[in-house]
């Protein structure tokens, strides 16, 4: 091919793309060659002829179609789609459609039409040029994800700007002086967008409420809650409803229930817990078997459906556990009072009672309402002490429960359950909430004992309801479902684990689970434990609430639900109501209605987890603020295009080394191998590698920790 010919063909390609873009920019209105020429400002007759040729060529290739003689239109079957905006760091976005098999649509920053992260939008999808990714532009915002943001107020004489904390909110909000609501310069607040005039770069808003001074513990924790949409207090009506519930338990209420008040019963919780939503009762039967009752606070007895209290609990969906505080789903009168199974008090419960033999096989089971009187409140540490020293209160009963729990656990792992033991970081805080130390929370037999009996109750409640109806007449219920891992994600993980000498057998779900458990056991206490566990968890699907009954992969249960924590989770309240309704002989409820409630519950669970993570990140940053300049050993815990995350071994704080700050070479990401590779010297930094770092900078507002790499 001659140079001239080559040059002409590339000019033609550019011109062809410009012609096709005209159709895209005009919503694919049918156009003739003169109209296209006019839009391209082409006046010359010869050049117009070239455009006509392009139109005919593209019609011949099937990119355009000639709908009437001389008039053309893009041949694109699915032009408009709906989806959710997922904003990237550079201001462009991908539109995630509802159909998981569809590829995401790329939208350039200038074609976003003021759509914000998480908004639901309608997108015009351009005809796909060969080999190009699907691109489009937003033509309508269907539903805003959020209109309230936390951030900092910047004041000038005549107006103010509000700088949002959210990194994915690219626009500052313009605040008229009259809408400042008493906010001063540099103060942290919550702002609400009230208007976004057409063509304006910035939205207009008002300050909804002031949070306080930046960097103060209460301000920052409240900002995290506001950012994820959790309210800071209960509406007056909700508090009033809670206060009006009578305190005393009547004899006629107890008469309706199975009375366990004379049976040995105790609670086992963290030493600082205030809401006790589960208790265990224990009794040796004459036939040599054991009766174990899992008694759960009867929250649904106190909360009337559709009351203000019920609506508020549903909206919140869950209690939120930040580093230094709990934001309860229910007002304290219920969560720490009426419903909390405090020792030496009569309490109302909903129970799953099991008769177990020596091998922890279920001989009999019963579900229903109970009355209990807890004999003792244990902290995990106290029970652990009883197990280890074989002395103390109720030693015989605790040792027997522990032995039964071991049998249940063994059977669960044999069936293919996966044991993920991540290290959970806790902070020692002084009285102002400032972190003065970091420790890792341990999970011992005492924790696992409670966990295994809770799993048993959850599983058996789910199985009981799932067997109630046949075929199409299944009873609608709220299940906790966990999908099998995506094969490619699992294959990637297996490949990575192999580097540490672990073989993951992915032949079947059971084999996968077996080899994952072996890895989890082996890696415990090693420096790469967190990296490998986090990566394994990331290769798993997320557990959700749904009415569609399918299995729980991680636990290897065919049916599973959440029944044991109604004080802090709304789905458990729904499960209590449905179970009681069905035990009373009620008909199956509307599945679509409950599926919507499940979706909301799953969403709120995710928001609570994100808020929790955000508060940990803040405390980590605050803890390292005094350590700037200090050197630590860390493990590479994540790699991205712009840097690598490193987790400090001794305190589990995570920060980032930016690639542009590593000066000995030009580094790029090798995504497949979870590595960063130097282009000239081929030096490689891989996930799980140990590195020496220095704390470079800490930004508390952004919860960002920057490290520099110390080259060995």
C-alpha positions in Angstrom: 0.0 0.0 0.0 1.5 3.4 -0.9 2.0 6.1 1.7 -0.5 8.3 0.0 -3.1 5.6 -0.1 -2.5 4.8 3.6 -2.9 8.5 4.5 -6.2 8.8 2.6 -7.6 5.7 4.2 -6.9 7.0 7.7 -8.5 10.4 6.8 -11.5 8.4 5.6 -11.7 6.5 8.9 -11.7 9.8 10.8 -14.4 11.3 8.5 -16.5 8.1 8.8 -16.4 8.4 12.6 -17.4 12.1 12.4 -20.3 11.2 10.1 -21.5 8.4 12.5 -21.1 10.7 15.5 -23.6 13.2 13.8 -26.3 10.5 14.0 -25.4 9.7 17.6 -25.4 13.4 18.6 -28.8 13.9 17.1 -30.5 11.0 18.8 -30.3 8.9 15.6 -32.8 11.1 13.7 -32.9 9.9 10.0 -30.7 12.3 7.9 -29.7 12.7 4.2 -26.2 13.5 3.0 -26.9 17.2 2.7 -28.1 17.4 6.3 -25.1 15.5 7.5 -22.8 17.9 5.5 -24.5 21.0 6.9 -24.0 19.7 10.5 -20.3 19.1 9.6 -20.1 22.6 8.0 -19.2 21.0 4.7 -20.2 23.3 1.7 -18.0 21.9 -1.1 -20.1 19.8 -3.6 -17.2 17.3 -4.0 -16.8 16.8 -0.3 -20.6 16.4 0.0 -20.2 13.6 -2.6 -17.6 11.9 -0.3 -20.1 12.0 2.5 -22.8 10.4 0.4 -20.3 7.7 -0.5 -19.5 7.1 3.2 -23.3 6.8 4.0 -23.7 4.2 1.2 -20.6 2.3 2.3 -21.7 2.2 5.9 -25.2 1.1 4.9 -23.6 -1.7 2.8 -21.6 -2.7 6.0 -24.7 -2.8 8.0 -23.8 0.1 10.3 -26.4 2.4 8.8 -29.7 1.5 7.0 -31.3 3.5 4.2 -34.8 3.9 5.6 -36.2 6.0 2.7 -34.3 6.8 -0.5 -31.3 9.0 0.4 -32.2 9.0 4.2 -30.1 7.1 6.6 -30.2 6.0 10.2 -27.9 4.0 12.6 -28.8 0.4 12.7 -28.8 -0.1 16.5 -31.5 -2.4 17.9 -31.2 -1.4 21.5 -30.5 2.3 21.7 -31.8 3.2 25.1 -31.0 1.5 28.3 -31.5 2.2 32.0 -28.9 1.6 34.7 -26.9 2.9 37.7 -24.0 5.3 37.5 -20.7 4.0 38.8 -18.3 7.0 38.8 -14.6 6.5 38.3 -11.9 8.7 39.8 -11.4 10.7 36.7 -15.0 11.9 36.5 -16.1 9.5 33.7 -18.6 6.7 34.5 -19.8 3.2 33.7 -23.5 2.6 33.6 -24.2 -0.7 35.2 -27.4 -2.2 33.7 -29.9 -4.4 35.5 -28.9 -7.4 33.3 -25.7 -8.9 34.7 -24.9 -10.4 31.3 -24.8 -7.0 29.7 -21.5 -5.1 29.5 -21.3 -1.8 31.3 -21.7 1.4 29.1 -18.9 3.9 29.3 -19.9 7.6 29.6 -17.4 10.4 29.2 -17.5 13.2 31.8 -19.0 15.8 29.6 -21.8 13.4 28.6 -23.0 12.7 32.1 -25.5 15.6 32.2 -24.9 16.2 36.0 -25.7 12.6 36.9 -24.0 11.7 40.2 -22.6 8.4 41.5 -25.4 5.9 42.2 -28.1 7.7 40.3 -30.5 5.7 38.1 -30.3 7.1 34.6 -31.5 6.6 31.0 -28.7 6.3 28.6 -28.5 6.6 24.8 -26.1 3.9 23.6 -24.0 4.7 20.5 -23.8 2.2 17.7 -20.7 0.0 18.5 -17.8 0.7 16.2 -15.8 -2.4 15.6 -13.6 -3.4 18.6 -14.7 -0.4 20.6 -16.2 -0.6 24.0 -19.9 0.3 24.3 -20.2 4.1 24.9 -23.2 6.3 25.4 -24.5 9.5 27.0 -27.0 10.2 29.8 -30.2 11.6 28.4 -32.3 11.6 31.6 -31.8 11.2 35.3 -34.6 8.9 36.5 -33.8 8.8 40.2 -31.2 10.5 42.3 -29.2 8.2 44.6 -28.7 10.9 47.3 -29.1 14.6 47.6 -27.5 15.0 51.0 -23.7 15.2 51.5 -21.3 15.7 54.4 -18.5 18.1 53.9 -16.9 21.4 54.8 -18.2 25.0 54.4 -16.0 27.6 52.7 -17.2 31.1 53.2 -16.6 34.3 51.2 -18.3 37.7 51.5 -21.3 37.2 49.3 -21.7 33.5 49.0 -20.4 30.1 50.2 -19.3 26.8 48.7 -19.7 23.4 50.3 -16.9 20.9 49.6 -18.3 17.4 49.9 -16.2 14.6 51.6 -17.4 12.0 49.1 -14.6 11.5 46.6 -17.1 10.5 44.0 -19.0 13.8 44.3 -17.1 15.9 41.8 -19.1 19.1 42.1 -18.9 21.6 45.0 -22.3 22.9 46.1 -23.1 26.6 45.9 -24.7 27.8 49.1 -26.5 31.2 49.2 -25.6 33.2 52.3 -29.3 33.0 53.4 -29.2 29.2 53.4 -26.2 28.8 55.7 -28.2 27.9 58.7 -25.6 29.3 61.1 -22.7 27.4 59.6 -19.3 29.2 59.9 -16.2 29.0 57.7 -14.4 25.7 57.9 -17.1 23.9 59.8 -18.3 20.4 59.0 -22.0 20.1 58.0 -24.6 18.3 56.0 -25.8 20.0 52.8 -28.7 19.2 50.6 -28.9 19.9 46.9 -32.1 22.0 46.3 -31.6 22.9 42.6 -29.4 22.4 39.6 -30.1 25.0 37.0 -29.7 23.9 33.3 -26.1 24.5 32.1 -24.8 25.4 35.6 -21.6 23.7 36.6 -22.5 23.6 40.3 -25.7 22.6 42.0 -27.3 24.9 44.5 -28.0 23.8 48.0 -28.7 24.6 51.6 -27.0 23.6 54.9 -29.3 21.2 56.6 -27.4 20.9 59.9 -24.1 21.7 61.3 -22.0 18.7 62.6 -19.2 20.6 64.4 -15.5 21.2 64.2 -13.5 19.2 61.8 -11.3 16.5 63.4 -13.4 16.2 66.6 -14.4 12.6 67.2 -18.2 13.2 67.6 -18.2 15.4 64.5 -16.4 12.8 62.3 -18.5 9.8 63.6 -21.7 11.7 63.0 -20.5 12.7 59.5 -19.9 9.1 58.7 -23.5 8.2 59.8 -24.9 11.1 57.8 -22.9 10.2 54.7 -24.4 6.7 54.6 -27.9 8.0 55.4 -28.3 6.8 59.0 -30.2 9.2 61.3 -28.5 10.6 64.4 -31.6 10.4 66.6 -35.1 8.9 66.7 -38.2 11.0 65.7 -40.2 12.1 68.8 -43.2 9.9 67.7 -41.0 6.8 67.7 -39.5 7.5 71.1 -43.0 8.2 72.4 -44.3 4.8 71.1 -41.3 3.1 72.7 -42.0 4.8 76.1 -45.7 3.9 76.1 -45.1 0.1 76.0 -45.9 -1.3 79.4 -43.1 -2.7 81.5 -44.7 -5.6 83.3 -45.3 -9.0 81.9 -48.8 -10.3 82.7 -49.6 -13.8 84.0 -52.0 -14.3 81.1 -49.1 -13.5 78.6 -46.9 -16.1 80.3 -49.8 -18.6 80.3 -49.8 -18.4 76.4 -46.2 -19.5 76.3 -43.9 -22.4 77.2 -42.5 -21.5 80.6 -38.7 -21.9 80.9 -38.3 -19.7 84.0 -37.2 -22.7 86.1 -34.8 -24.1 83.5 -31.1 -23.1 83.8 -30.7 -20.2 81.3 -27.8 -17.8 80.6 -26.5 -15.3 78.1 -23.0 -15.1 76.6 -22.0 -11.8 75.1 -19.0 -9.4 74.7 -18.1 -7.8 78.0 -19.3 -4.4 76.9 -22.6 -5.5 75.3 -25.8 -3.8 76.3 -28.3 -5.6 74.1 -28.6 -9.3 74.8 -30.8 -10.8 72.1 -30.0 -14.5 72.6 -30.0 -16.9 75.6 -29.3 -20.6 75.9 -31.3 -22.9 78.2 -29.9 -26.3 79.1 -31.4 -29.4 80.7 -30.4 -33.0 80.9 -33.4 -35.2 80.2 -34.3 -38.5 81.9 -33.6 -40.4 78.7 -30.0 -39.3 78.7 -30.5 -36.7 75.9 -30.1 -32.9 76.3 -32.6 -30.2 75.8 -31.0 -27.0 74.5 -33.2 -24.0 74.0 -32.1 -21.1 71.8 -34.2 -18.2 73.2 -34.4 -15.0 71.2 -35.8 -11.7 72.4 -39.4 -11.5 71.3 -39.1 -8.1 69.5 -42.2 -8.7 67.3 -44.3 -9.0 70.5 -43.5 -5.3 71.2 -43.4 -3.8 67.7 -46.8 -3.5 66.0 -46.6 -3.8 62.1 -46.9 -0.4 60.4 -46.5 1.6 63.6 -44.0 4.5 63.7 -41.6 2.3 65.6 -41.9 -0.5 63.0 -41.4 1.9 60.0 -38.4 3.5 61.6 -36.8 0.1 62.3 -37.5 -1.0 58.7 -36.0 2.2 57.3 -32.8 1.8 59.3 -32.7 -1.9 58.6 -30.0 -2.6 61.1 -28.0 -1.3 64.0 -24.7 0.3 63.0 -21.5 -0.5 64.9 -19.0 2.2 64.6 -15.6 2.0 66.3 -16.7 3.9 69.5 -20.5 3.7 69.5 -23.6 1.7 68.5 -26.5 3.4 66.6 -29.3 1.1 67.5 -32.1 0.1 65.2 -34.6 0.4 68.1 -34.8 3.1 70.7 -32.8 2.2 73.9 -35.9 1.5 75.9 -36.4 -1.6 73.8 -32.8 -2.5 72.7 -31.2 -2.2 76.2 -34.4 -2.5 78.3 -37.6 -4.4 77.5 -36.1 -6.7 74.8 -32.7 -7.2 76.3 -32.4 -10.6 78.1 -30.9 -9.2 81.2 -30.1 -11.5 84.1 -32.6 -12.1 87.0 -35.5 -10.7 85.1 -38.5 -12.4 83.4 -38.3 -11.9 79.7 -40.5 -12.9 76.6 -38.7 -14.9 73.9 -39.3 -16.7 70.6 -37.4 -20.0 70.8 -36.1 -22.9 68.8 -35.8 -25.8 71.3 -33.8 -28.9 70.4 -33.5 -32.4 72.0 -30.0 -33.6 71.1 -28.3 -36.9 71.7 -24.7 -37.4 72.7 -23.6 -37.0 69.1 -25.5 -33.7 68.7 -28.1 -35.3 66.4 -31.6 -33.7 66.6 -34.1 -36.1 68.1 -36.9 -33.5 68.5 -37.4 -29.9 67.7 -40.0 -27.3 68.7 -40.5 -23.6 67.7 -42.7 -21.2 69.6 -43.0 -18.4 72.2 -41.3 -18.8 75.6 -40.9 -17.0 78.9 -37.4 -17.2 80.5 -35.5 -15.9 83.5 -31.7 -15.7 82.9 -29.7 -17.1 85.8 -26.4 -15.5 84.8 -24.8 -13.1 82.4 -21.5 -14.4 81.0 -18.9 -12.5 79.0 -17.1 -14.6 76.4 -13.9 -14.4 78.4 -15.6 -15.9 81.5 -17.0 -18.9 79.5 -13.6 -19.3 77.8 -12.1 -19.5 81.2 -14.5 -22.2 82.3 -13.7 -24.2 79.2 -10.0 -23.9 79.7 -9.7 -24.4 83.4 -12.8 -26.8 83.7 -13.9 -24.9 86.9 -16.4 -22.1 87.6 -20.1 -21.4 87.4 -22.2 -24.1 85.6 -19.0 -25.9 84.5 -20.7 -29.2 83.7 -23.3 -27.6 81.5 -20.9 -25.3 79.7 -18.5 -28.2 79.0 -21.4 -30.3 77.6 -22.7 -27.4 75.4 -19.1 -26.9 74.2 -18.8 -30.6 73.3 -22.1 -30.6 71.4 -21.1 -27.4 69.6 -17.8 -29.1 68.5 -19.9 -32.0 67.0 -22.2 -29.5 65.2 -19.1 -27.7 63.8 -17.4 -30.8 62.7 -20.5 -31.9 60.8 -20.8 -28.5 59.2 -17.3 -28.5 57.9 -17.7 -32.1 56.7 -20.7 -30.9 54.6 -18.4 -28.3 53.0 -18.8 -25.1 55.1 -15.9 -22.6 54.8 -14.2 -21.2 57.9 -13.2 -17.6 57.2 -11.2 -16.3 60.2 -10.3 -12.7 59.4 -8.4 -10.8 62.1 -10.7 -8.1 63.4 -9.0 -4.9 64.5 -10.2 -3.1 67.7 -8.9 0.2 69.1 -8.2 1.1 72.6 -9.7 4.6 73.0 -9.1 7.2 75.6 -12.1 9.2 77.1 -12.2 11.6 74.2 -12.4 8.7 71.7 -8.8 9.1 70.5 -7.1 5.8 69.6 -4.2 5.1 71.9 -3.6 1.4 71.0 -4.7 -1.3 68.5 -5.3 -4.9 69.3 -6.7 -7.9 67.3 -9.9 -9.4 68.5 -9.6 -13.2 69.1 -12.3 -15.7 68.4 -12.1 -18.7 70.7 -14.3 -21.7 71.7 -16.7 -19.5 73.7 -17.5 -17.4 70.6 -17.9 -20.5 68.4 -20.1 -22.3 71.0 -22.7 -19.5 70.8 -22.2 -19.2 67.0 -22.9 -22.9 66.4 -26.1 -22.9 68.3 -27.3 -19.7 66.6 -26.5 -21.3 63.2 -28.5 -24.4 64.2 -31.5 -22.3 65.1 -31.3 -20.2 62.0 -30.9 -23.3 59.8 -33.7 -25.3 61.4 -36.2 -22.4 61.3 -35.5 -22.0 57.5 -35.8 -25.7 56.9 -39.0 -25.9 58.8 -40.7 -23.2 56.7 -39.2 -24.4 53.4 -40.9 -27.8 54.0 -44.3 -26.3 54.7 -45.6 -26.0 51.2 -45.1 -28.2 48.2 -44.0 -27.2 44.6 -45.7 -24.0 43.6 -47.4 -23.7 47.0 -44.1 -22.9 48.8 -44.6 -20.5 51.7 -43.0 -17.1 51.2 -40.2 -16.6 53.7 -37.1 -14.4 54.3 -34.0 -16.4 53.6 -30.3 -15.6 53.9 -28.8 -16.8 50.7 -25.1 -17.1 49.6 -24.3 -17.9 46.0 -21.5 -20.2 44.8 -18.3 -18.3 43.8 -17.9 -17.2 40.2 -15.5 -19.7 38.5 -13.1 -17.2 37.1 -12.8 -15.3 40.4 -12.1 -18.6 42.1 -9.6 -19.6 39.4 -7.7 -16.3 39.9 -7.6 -16.8 43.6 -6.4 -20.4 43.3 -3.6 -19.2 41.0 -2.6 -16.6 43.6 -2.8 -18.9 46.6 -0.5 -21.3 44.7 2.3 -18.8 45.0 2.2 -19.2 48.8 2.3 -23.0 48.3 -1.5 -23.6 48.8 -3.3 -25.8 46.3 -7.0 -25.0 45.8 -8.9 -27.9 44.3 -11.8 -26.4 42.3 -13.3 -29.6 40.9 -16.5 -29.4 43.0 -18.0 -27.1 45.6 -17.2 -29.5 48.3 -13.5 -29.9 47.2 -13.2 -26.2 46.9 -14.5 -25.7 50.4 -12.2 -28.5 51.8 -9.1 -26.9 50.3 -10.1 -23.4 51.3 -10.6 -24.6 54.9 -7.2 -26.2 54.8 -5.7 -22.9 53.6 -7.6 -20.9 56.3 -6.3 -23.2 59.1 -2.7 -23.2 57.8 -2.6 -19.4 57.3 -3.8 -18.6 60.7 -1.4 -16.3 62.6 0.9 -15.9 59.5 1.6 -12.5 58.1 -0.2 -13.2 54.9 -3.4 -14.3 56.7 -5.4 -11.1 56.1 -4.4 -10.7 52.4 -5.3 -14.3 51.5 -8.5 -14.3 53.6 -9.7 -11.0 52.2 -8.9 -12.1 48.6 -10.7 -15.4 49.2 -13.8 -13.5 50.6 -13.6 -11.1 47.6 -13.8 -14.1 45.2 -17.0 -15.2 46.9 -20.4 -13.9 46.1 -22.1 -11.6 48.7 -24.8 -13.0 51.0 -28.2 -11.4 50.6 -31.7 -11.5 52.0 -34.3 -12.9 49.5 -37.6 -14.8 49.4 -36.1 -17.2 46.8 -35.1 -20.2 48.8 -31.6 -21.4 47.7 -28.6 -22.6 49.6 -25.9 -20.9 51.6 -22.6 -21.8 50.0 -20.2 -20.5 52.7 -22.1 -22.4 55.5 -23.0 -25.4 53.2 -26.6 -25.3 54.4 -29.5 -25.9 51.9 -31.7 -23.5 53.8 -30.7 -20.6 56.0 -32.3 -17.5 57.6 -31.6 -14.9 60.2 -33.7 -15.6 63.3 -31.4 -14.8 66.2 -30.8 -11.0 66.3 -34.1 -9.1 66.0 -32.9 -6.3 68.3 -30.3 -5.3 65.7 -31.5 -6.6 62.4 -34.9 -6.0 60.8 -34.9 -9.2 58.6 -35.0 -11.2 61.9 -38.1 -9.3 62.9 -39.8 -10.3 59.6 -38.7 -13.9 60.1 -40.3 -13.9 63.6 -43.5 -12.5 62.3 -43.7 -15.0 59.4 -42.8 -18.0 61.4 -45.5 -17.2 64.0 -48.0 -16.5 61.2 -47.3 -20.0 59.7 -47.2 -21.8 63.1 -50.7 -20.3 63.7 -51.8 -21.9 60.4 -51.8 -18.7 58.3 -51.7 -18.7 54.5 -48.6 -17.8 52.5 -47.9 -14.1 52.2 -47.2 -12.0 49.0 -43.7 -12.9 47.7 -43.2 -9.7 45.6 -43.9 -7.5 48.6 -41.5 -9.4 50.8 -38.8 -9.4 48.1 -38.9 -5.6 48.1 -38.4 -5.6 51.9 -35.5 -8.0 51.4 -33.8 -5.8 48.8 -34.0 -2.8 51.2 -32.6 -4.9 54.0 -29.6 -6.1 52.0 -29.0 -2.5 50.9 -29.0 -1.2 54.5 -26.8 -4.0 55.6 -24.2 -3.0 53.0 -24.5 0.7 54.0 -23.9 -0.2 57.7 -20.9 -2.3 56.8 -19.5 0.6 54.7 -20.1 3.0 57.5 -18.4 0.7 60.0 -15.4 0.3 57.6 -15.2 4.1 57.2 -15.1 4.6 61.0 -12.2 2.1 61.3 -10.4 3.9 58.4 -10.8 7.2 60.3 -9.4 5.7 63.6 -6.5 4.1 61.7 -5.7 7.5 60.2 -6.0 9.2 63.6 -3.8 6.6 65.1 -1.1 7.0 62.5 -1.3 10.8 62.6 1.2 10.8 65.5 3.4 8.3 63.7 4.3 10.4 60.6 7.9 9.7 59.7 8.0 6.4 61.5 9.1 3.2 59.7 7.0 -0.1 59.8 7.0 -3.5 58.2 3.9 -4.0 56.0 2.3 -6.5 53.7 1.1 -5.5 50.2 -2.7 -5.9 50.6 -4.0 -4.4 47.3 -2.7 -3.2 43.9 -4.3 -0.6 41.6 -3.3 1.4 38.5 -2.1 4.3 40.7 -0.6 2.6 43.7 -0.4 -0.3 46.1 -2.1 -0.7 49.4 0.1 -1.8 52.3 -1.2 -3.1 55.7 1.2 -2.6 58.6 1.8 -5.9 60.3 1.9 -4.7 63.9 -1.3 -2.5 63.9 -3.2 -3.6 60.8 -3.5 0.0 59.6 -3.7 0.3 55.8 -2.2 3.1 53.6 -1.1 3.6 50.1 2.2 4.0 48.2 1.6 6.0 45.1 3.3 4.6 42.0 4.5 8.0 41.0 6.4 8.2 44.3 8.5 5.1 43.6 11.5 6.8 41.9 13.7 3.9 40.9 11.6 2.9 37.8 8.3 3.4 36.0 5.8 0.9 37.5 2.6 -0.4 36.0 -0.1 -2.7 37.1 -0.2 -6.4 36.1 -3.8 -7.1 37.0 -3.7 -10.8 36.3 -0.8 -11.5 38.7 -1.9 -8.9 41.4 1.5 -7.2 40.9 3.2 -3.9 40.1 6.1 -4.3 37.7 9.0 -1.9 36.9 9.2 -1.4 33.2 13.0 -1.2 32.9 14.4 -3.3 35.7 11.4 -5.7 35.9 11.4 -5.4 39.7 8.1 -6.8 40.9 6.0 -6.0 44.0 3.3 -8.6 44.5 0.2 -8.9 46.7 1.4 -10.5 49.9 5.0 -9.3 49.7 6.6 -7.8 52.7 7.9 -4.3 52.4 9.3 -1.6 54.6 7.4 1.7 54.6 7.5 5.1 56.2 4.3 7.0 57.1 4.4 10.0 54.8 1.2 11.8 55.3 -2.2 11.5 56.9 -5.4 13.3 55.8 -8.1 12.8 58.4 -10.9 14.4 56.4 -10.3 12.0 53.4 -9.4 9.1 55.8 -6.3 8.7 53.6 -2.9 7.4 54.7 0.1 7.8 52.4 3.2 5.7 52.8 6.6 5.9 51.0 8.5 2.8 50.1 11.9 2.2 51.7 13.9 0.4 49.1 15.8 -2.5 50.7 
